[in-house]
Amino acid sequence: MTLRLGEFAPDFEADTTRGPIRFYDWIGGSWAVLFSHPKNYTPVCTTELGYLARIKPEFERRGVKIIGLSVDPVSQHAGWADDIADSQGTAPNFPLIGDADLAVAKLYGMLPAESAGDSAQRTAADNQTVRNVFVIGPDKRIKLILVYPMTTGRNFDEVLRAIDSLQLTADHNVATPVNWHVGEDVIIATNVSDDNARRTYPDGWRAPLPYLRIVPQPTVTGR
């Protein structure tokens, strides 16, 4: 199964460190980030989980829930959480899914459907494609997919930056330019005619090119 942007994120039931969930019910009306790990007690993921726990308030400020996934069972997550707290200074403070039968990893296309066995029979190298980030909107559709190799730690500051753009562009007919951050100028979307743009931006815009119409950033709803 290959998931694409704009498709519905697959729903599922799973056991987590915060108890059993149905994914759609857990998301509710929020934005959500699902990020996955190929195995407990792996070094790069240990640093990622600790960092994400420290910046969790930044996700909450944006109305975004975060949930992790490891192919190991929930019963093994507590020991890893202790290691993360000891080495990174912060223990995971968000639910972590146990995916011992690889069901969610397969459902989200992180492992081939024919992958056999359970997590106890597999190594991190067997599961190296389970290094994904999915940003999911309140409409349960996939807004962003990132896939990292085993040796490259994920940049969750960039995930936050992308979420800022996704939330802004969900509310306004604009696009964000390269390296954009909140408060910087944005681009009027190409599907907005000049006539319609004048109604929204009566003060006009800056246009270094006819198709590059730059305006101040509109306000993000709820911020």
N, C-alpha and C positions, 0 to 999 in steps of 0.2 A: 504494500500500500504506500503510495506517495501522496503526501499531503501538500496542498498548495495554498498560497495566500488567498484569503477570501472564502475558503471552504470552512464548513463547520468543524470545530475541534471535536474529535470523537469523545463521546461520553463514556464513562466507565465507573465501576465500583471497585474500591480498593481499601486495604487496611493501611493505616498511617500511624505515625507516632502520636497523633491526637485522636485516634479512634477511626472506625470505618467511615468512609465517605462515598457519596455519589458525586462525581466531579461537577456536573452542572449545578446541583444543589449547593455545593460548596462555593462555587463562583458566585451564585446569586446574580445580583445586578452590578457586580464590580468588574473591573479589569483584572486580569490574572496573568501570572508568569509561572509556567511549568518548566523546570529545568532538571536535567537528568544526569545521572552519574553511572559509570560502567561497573562500579564495585565499591563497597565500603573499604576503608583503610587504604585509599589511594592518595598519593601525596598532593597532586595538583588540586583534586577535589576538596581535600582537607582545607587548603588555603581559601578556596572559593566559598565553602560553606561558612567559614569563620567571618570572612569579609561581608558576605551577604547578610549575616546576622547583625553585624554592626550597622549596616546602612538600611536595615529594614524600615526605620521610621521614614526614610525618603520615599519608599514605595507606598507606605500608608498615607503619607501626605497627598499623594496623587490618586488615592482610592484604588490601589492595586494590591491584590492578595498574591502572596508567593508560596509556592509549594515545590518541594524537591522530590526526586525519585531516585532510588537506588535499586538495582536488581536483587539485592540481598533482602532477607526477610526483616520485618520490623523488629523482631527480637534481637537482632544484631546491631541495630542502629544506636542503642544507648551507649555501648562501649565506644563506638566511633565518636559519638557526641562528646564523651569525656576527653578523648584525644584532641578533638577540635578545640574544646575549651582550654585545655592545658597549653596547647601550642599556639593558638590564635587569639586567645584572650576572651573569646565569646563563643558560647555554645549555640547550636541551632535553636532559633526561637520561632520556627515555622514548622508546619507539618512536613514530614518526610515519608513518602510512599514506600512500602515494601513491595517489590515486584518479583518475588522469587520464582514465579512461573513464567516470567518474561512477557506476560500478557499485555501490559501497557506499552512496553517497549516495542512490541510487534504492532500493536494497534496504531501507534504513532509513526510507524515506518522507521524506527531507530534500529531494529534488527529484522532480518528477513523472516518471513512467515514460517519458513522451514527450520528455523533455529530450534535445536532439540535440547531436551533436558531442563534442569532448573539451575538456579544461580550457584548452587553448591558444586556443580559439575563444570562451571565455566570460570575463566580467568578474566581479568580486566581487559587483556588483549583480545579475548574472544568477543568482548562487548564494546570494543573501542568506538563504535559508531554511536553509542549511547552517551553523547556529549552535546546535547541539544538545548536550545532555549526556544520556547514558544510563548509569544505574547498573544493573549486572547482577549477580545473585547467583550463588553457586556452582552453583545448579541451572540456570543459563543462562537464567533468566527475568528479564524487565525489572522492576525495582523502582521506578525513578524516571525520568521524562522531563522535561527542562527545555528550553525553546526561547527563545532571546534574539534581539532585533532587532540589526541591524548596529551601531547606535550605542551600545549598552549593554553594557559589559563584564560578563562573568560573575563571580559571587561564589563562588569556590571554597572560601572558609571556610564558606559555607552548604552547599555540597555535602558537606563533611566533617561538618557538624552533622547533615545529613539521613542520612548513612551511619551515624553513631552511633545514630540512632533506628532505622534499618532493621535494624541488626545486633542491637540490644537486643530489638526487637519480634519478630524472627525466633526468638529463644530463649525469650521469655517472653510470656504472655498479657496484655500491657500495651500502652498507647498513650502517646504523649508529648504534653504540652500545648503551647500556644503558646510559642514562643521557648525551648523546652527545651534545656538543655545537660547533658552528662554529669554525674552526681552529684545532679541535682535530682529532686524527686518526680515520680512518673509516675501514670498513671490505669489502674485495673484495666479490662481490655477488657470491652465490653458483652456479649460472648458467654459470659462467666464468671458463673455464678449466685452469689448470696451464699453459699450452702452450700459450693460449691467454693472460693470465695475465702477462706472461713474456714480451710480446710485449708492453703492456701498462705500465708495471712497470719493466723496465730493471734492476733496482737496487735491485729487489727482494722485499720480504716482511717478516714480522715477523709472525711466525706460532706456537703459543703455543699449538695448536691442528691442525691436518691435515686439518680440515674444517674451521678453524678460521685464516684467512689470513689478517693481519693488515698492512695498508699502510697509509702514510700521506694523508690528505684530498685534493682531487683535487680542482681546482678553480671553483666556481659557475659562470655559464655564466651570463654576464651582471653586475657582482659585482666587 
